[in-house]
Amino acid sequence: MKIRKNLLVSATAFITALCSTQSSALEIVDPYNNGYVYRSHGSDYCTVQIRTRAKGVDHDRVVVVNKWHSAKDDAYWVELVDANGNLVVPAQNRWEHVGATNNRVYSYNLPLDTPLAMPIRHRIYEASSDSPDLSNRGALLVDYAFPIESFRIGKCDAIIGPDNSAPIAEAGQDQEKLPSGSTVTLNGTSSSDPENDPLTYLWTQVSGPIVTLSDPTSASPSFTLPAGASTDPVVFELIVNDGNLDSAPDTVVITANATPVADAGTDITGVNPNQDVTLDGTVSVDGDGDNITYLWVQISGSPVTLDDPNSPTPTFTVPPGKVDEPWVFELTVSDGTETSSSTVTVYHQGLSNNKK
C-alpha cells in the first residue's frame, strides 16, 4: 500500500508539473496520430478532429490542447481557419488550456451546407491572458493543413470549396537607360490573385548599388537611381501575399543610362595659313551603344568657320596673316539623355613651340 501510495503521489506531482509548465517552454508537435475527418451516418456535420501534444511527453501522459482547463499560464488560442485565413467556426475559436490527459481530442463540427475555401488549417498560438480578443494571440506554434483527400475519405465532400491558389506577383517591365539621379517608381499593381483576395506587397532589393525604397510594402514604391546603375543594374524582387499564401517572386531590373564619353582628338600643331584642318571626334563612344550626336563650338582663337559643327569630323580653313593665339574647340556629344564634353587645341606653325 505504501508503494502504491508513493506512486500515486509521484503521478500527481508529474501531472501538476505539466499543468504549470509555461507555454514558451513547450515544443508543440502537431498533429499527434494525425488529424482526421469523418461524417457520422445521417449527420448534418463534418467533424474535424485533431490531437496536439508536447514533444517528448510519454504517450500515456499526453499534453493536449483541448477543453480541459488548467492554470492560465498554460493558455493557448486554438482556431480553425479556411485557406483565406477566415475563422471557420467562431463559436469554437476560444482559449484552450494545456492539461495532462490521455489521448483527448479537439473536435470541430462543420455544417455540410457551407463549402469552405481549402485547405482548412488548424492553428495554435501562445497566449498571455484569458481573453477572447484575437489581438492577444502570441506566437504561432502549430499550423496544420488538412488535405482535401482527408475530407473525401471522411465522406465530407460537401464541405470542400475552392482551393486557395497562390497569388501571382508582377513586378512590372524592366526599365532601362534612365537618367542617373532620377526618381524611379516600381509598379506591382498588375499582381493578381485567382480568388481576387486582397494582396499585400513586399519589395526586396537583390542586387545593384544599395538604394532606399520609399515604402517596401507599397504596390508602387520609389527610389533615386544612382549613377552606378549604368553598369550594375538595380534589381528588385516582389512577393505578394493573399493573406494565406505567398506568390512566387518576380523580379524587375532598373538600369541607369550610361553617359557618353566625348573625345575631341589629340591636339594639332604646325598648321599653315590657308590650310584646311579637320577635327576628329570619331573616338567618342556611348557606354550602352546609343547613337550619339556631335556639336563643335569654338571657344578661343581668331574666329573661323567650321563647315559642319554637327559632324564628327568638321573642317575649317586657317586664315592668312599673323596668328596670335591657338584655336580651341569644344566637342559635346549627346546620347539624347546625357552629354559629355572634350576640347582640342589647334596651333599655328608659329605658335607650335608655345602650346600648352
C-alpha positions in Angstrom: 0.0 0.0 0.0 2.8 2.4 0.9 4.5 1.7 -2.5 1.2 2.3 -4.3 0.6 5.5 -2.3 4.1 6.8 -3.3 3.4 6.0 -7.0 0.1 7.9 -6.8 1.9 10.9 -5.3 4.6 10.8 -7.9 2.0 10.6 -10.8 0.1 13.6 -9.3 3.3 15.6 -9.0 4.1 14.8 -12.6 0.7 15.9 -13.8 0.9 19.1 -11.7 4.3 19.9 -13.2 2.9 19.5 -16.7 0.0 21.8 -15.9 2.2 24.5 -14.6 4.7 24.4 -17.5 5.0 27.8 -19.1 3.7 27.8 -22.7 7.0 29.2 -24.0 8.8 26.1 -22.7 6.7 23.6 -24.7 7.7 22.4 -28.1 4.4 21.5 -29.7 4.1 18.6 -32.1 1.1 18.6 -34.4 -0.7 16.5 -35.3 -0.4 13.6 -33.0 -1.6 10.4 -34.7 -2.7 12.8 -37.5 -5.8 14.9 -37.7 -8.8 13.2 -39.3 -12.2 13.9 -40.8 -15.4 11.9 -40.7 -19.2 12.2 -41.0 -21.4 10.1 -38.8 -24.3 8.3 -40.6 -27.1 10.8 -41.1 -25.2 13.7 -39.5 -25.5 17.3 -40.8 -22.0 18.0 -39.8 -18.5 17.1 -41.0 -16.4 16.6 -37.9 -12.7 17.5 -37.9 -10.6 16.1 -35.1 -7.0 16.7 -34.1 -4.7 15.9 -31.2 -1.8 18.0 -30.2 0.9 17.1 -27.7 4.2 18.3 -26.4 7.3 16.7 -27.9 8.9 14.1 -25.7 5.9 13.5 -23.4 5.0 9.9 -22.9 2.2 8.5 -25.0 0.1 7.7 -21.9 0.6 11.2 -20.5 -0.2 13.3 -23.5 -0.3 17.1 -23.1 -3.1 18.2 -25.4 -4.8 21.4 -26.3 -8.5 20.7 -25.5 -11.4 21.8 -23.3 -9.7 20.7 -20.1 -8.8 23.9 -18.3 -5.8 24.3 -16.0 -3.6 27.2 -14.8 -4.0 30.2 -17.1 -0.2 30.5 -17.6 -0.6 27.4 -19.8 -3.3 29.0 -22.0 -3.3 28.8 -25.8 -5.5 30.2 -28.5 -6.9 27.4 -30.8 -8.7 28.1 -34.1 -9.7 26.6 -37.4 -9.4 28.8 -40.4 -10.1 28.5 -44.1 -7.5 29.0 -46.9 -8.0 32.8 -46.7 -7.4 32.9 -43.0 -11.1 33.4 -42.1 -12.3 31.8 -38.9 -14.3 28.8 -39.8 -16.4 28.2 -36.6 -16.1 31.3 -34.5 -18.0 29.7 -31.6 -15.2 27.2 -31.2 -12.4 29.7 -31.5 -11.6 30.1 -27.9 -9.0 29.9 -25.2 -7.9 26.4 -24.5 -5.5 25.2 -21.9 -2.8 22.7 -21.8 -3.5 19.8 -19.4 -2.2 16.3 -18.6 -4.6 13.8 -20.1 -4.7 10.6 -22.1 -5.5 10.9 -25.8 -8.0 13.7 -25.6 -9.2 15.0 -29.0 -10.2 18.5 -30.0 -13.2 18.5 -32.4 -14.8 20.9 -34.8 -18.2 20.4 -36.3 -18.6 22.0 -39.7 -22.0 22.4 -41.3 -22.2 20.4 -44.6 -24.2 23.2 -46.3 -21.3 25.7 -46.3 -18.4 24.8 -48.6 -15.2 26.3 -47.4 -12.0 27.6 -49.1 -9.4 24.8 -48.9 -7.2 23.9 -47.3 -8.7 24.1 -43.8 -5.9 24.9 -41.2 -5.7 24.1 -37.5 -3.7 26.8 -35.7 -2.4 27.1 -32.1 -0.9 30.3 -30.7 0.8 31.1 -27.5 -1.3 33.4 -25.2 -0.7 35.5 -22.2 -4.2 36.3 -20.9 -7.6 34.6 -20.8 -9.3 37.0 -23.3 -11.5 36.4 -26.4 -9.7 39.3 -28.2 -7.8 37.8 -31.2 -5.2 40.6 -31.0 -3.9 38.9 -27.8 -2.7 35.9 -29.7 1.0 35.3 -29.3 3.5 33.3 -31.4 2.1 30.7 -33.9 3.1 27.2 -32.6 1.0 25.0 -34.9 -0.2 25.5 -38.5 -1.5 22.2 -39.8 -3.4 22.0 -43.1 -5.9 19.2 -43.6 -5.5 17.8 -47.1 -8.6 17.8 -49.3 -8.3 14.0 -49.6 -9.0 13.6 -45.9 -12.4 15.2 -46.4 -13.2 12.8 -49.3 -12.1 9.8 -47.3 -14.3 11.0 -44.4 -17.3 11.4 -46.8 -17.4 15.1 -46.2 -17.1 16.2 -49.9 -19.8 18.8 -49.4 -17.6 20.8 -47.2 -14.9 21.1 -50.0 -14.9 24.5 -51.5 -12.4 26.0 -54.0 -8.7 25.6 -53.3 -6.9 28.7 -52.4 -4.4 29.3 -55.1 -1.2 31.3 -54.6 -1.3 34.9 -55.9 0.8 36.0 -58.9 3.4 38.7 -58.4 4.1 41.0 -61.4 7.0 43.4 -60.7 6.4 45.4 -63.9 8.5 45.9 -67.0 12.3 46.3 -66.8 13.3 50.0 -67.0 16.4 50.8 -69.0 18.6 53.8 -69.7 17.0 56.1 -67.1 18.8 59.3 -66.2 21.1 59.0 -63.2 19.6 60.8 -60.2 16.1 60.4 -61.4 13.2 59.1 -59.3 12.2 55.6 -60.3 8.8 54.2 -59.4 8.3 50.4 -59.3 4.9 49.0 -60.4 3.4 45.9 -58.8 -0.2 46.9 -59.5 -0.6 44.2 -62.1 -0.1 41.5 -59.5 -3.2 39.3 -59.1 -4.9 36.6 -57.1 -7.0 33.8 -58.7 -9.7 34.2 -56.0 -9.5 38.1 -56.1 -8.3 38.2 -52.5 -6.7 41.5 -51.4 -2.9 41.5 -51.7 -0.1 42.7 -49.6 3.3 43.6 -51.2 6.9 43.2 -50.2 9.8 44.5 -52.3 13.3 43.4 -51.6 16.5 44.6 -53.4 18.5 41.6 -54.5 21.5 43.3 -56.4 23.0 46.5 -57.6 24.1 49.6 -55.7 22.1 50.0 -52.5 19.1 52.3 -52.7 16.3 53.1 -50.3 12.7 52.4 -51.2 10.1 54.9 -50.1 7.9 52.1 -48.8 8.8 48.4 -49.4 5.2 47.3 -48.7 3.6 49.6 -51.2 2.4 48.4 -54.6 4.4 51.3 -56.2 7.4 52.4 -54.1 10.0 54.8 -55.5 13.8 55.4 -55.1 16.5 57.6 -56.5 18.6 56.0 -59.3 22.4 56.1 -58.7 24.9 56.6 -61.5 26.4 53.2 -60.7 23.3 51.5 -62.1 24.5 52.1 -65.6 27.0 49.2 -65.3 25.5 47.5 -62.2 21.7 47.4 -62.6 19.4 47.7 -59.5 17.3 44.5 -59.3 14.2 44.2 -57.1 12.2 41.1 -56.2 8.4 41.4 -55.5 6.4 38.8 -53.4 2.7 39.3 -52.9 0.5 37.5 -50.3 -3.2 36.9 -50.4 -3.5 36.6 -46.6 -2.6 32.9 -46.6 -0.1 32.1 -49.4 3.0 33.9 -50.8 3.4 34.2 -54.5 6.5 33.1 -56.4 8.9 36.0 -56.6 9.0 38.2 -59.7 12.0 40.5 -60.4 12.4 43.8 -62.2 15.7 45.3 -63.5 16.4 49.0 -63.4 19.3 50.4 -65.4 20.7 53.9 -65.5 21.7 55.4 -68.8 25.5 55.3 -69.5 26.9 58.7 -70.0 28.6 59.1 -73.4 32.3 59.9 -73.5 33.4 62.7 -75.7 36.9 62.6 -77.3 37.8 65.6 -79.4 41.1 64.0 -80.5 44.7 64.9 -80.0 46.0 68.5 -80.3 47.0 69.6 -83.8 50.3 71.5 -84.4 52.1 73.3 -87.2 49.2 74.3 -89.3 49.9 76.9 -92.1 47.8 79.8 -93.5 45.1 78.8 -95.9 45.5 75.1 -94.8 42.3 73.0 -94.3 42.3 71.5 -90.8 40.0 68.6 -89.9 38.9 68.0 -86.3 38.3 64.4 -85.3 35.7 63.3 -82.7 35.2 59.8 -84.0 36.7 58.1 -81.0 33.8 59.4 -78.8 31.6 56.5 -77.6 28.4 55.7 -75.7 28.6 53.3 -72.8 25.5 51.4 -73.7 25.7 51.7 -77.5 23.3 54.5 -78.1 23.7 56.7 -81.2 25.4 60.0 -80.3 25.2 63.4 -81.8 28.0 65.9 -82.1 28.3 69.7 -81.6 31.6 71.6 -82.1 31.9 75.1 -80.7 35.0 77.4 -81.0 35.9 78.8 -77.6 39.0 80.7 -78.3 41.3 82.0 -81.1 40.6 84.2 -84.1 37.1 83.3 -85.5 37.0 80.6 -88.1 34.1 78.8 -89.6 33.5 75.1 -89.3 31.9 73.5 -92.4 29.6 71.4 -90.3 29.6 71.8 -86.5 27.4 68.7 -86.1 29.8 66.4 -87.9 32.2 64.1 -86.0 34.9 65.4 -88.4 34.3 69.1 -89.3 36.8 71.2 -91.3 37.9 74.8 -91.2 40.5 76.8 -93.2 43.4 78.6 -91.4 43.1 82.3 -92.1 46.0 84.1 -93.8 48.2 86.5 -91.8 49.6 86.6 -88.4 48.1 84.4 -85.7 48.5 85.5 -82.0 46.8 82.5 -80.3 45.8 78.9 -80.9 42.3 77.8 -81.8 40.4 75.8 -79.1 37.3 73.8 -80.0 35.0 72.1 -77.6 33.1 68.9 -78.7 29.9 68.0 -76.9 28.4 64.6 -77.6 24.9 63.5 -76.5 23.0 60.2 -76.5 19.7 62.0 -76.2 19.7 62.0 -72.4 23.1 62.8 -71.1 26.1 64.7 -72.5 29.9 65.0 -72.1 32.5 67.4 -73.5 36.1 67.4 -74.6 38.4 70.0 -76.1 41.1 70.1 -78.7 43.7 72.8 -79.5 45.0 73.7 -83.0 48.4 75.5 -83.1 49.6 77.7 -86.0 53.0 76.9 -87.2 54.5 79.9 -85.5 52.8 79.0 -82.2 53.6 75.3 -82.1 56.5 75.6 -79.6 54.3 77.5 -77.2 51.5 75.1 -77.0 50.2 74.2 -73.5 
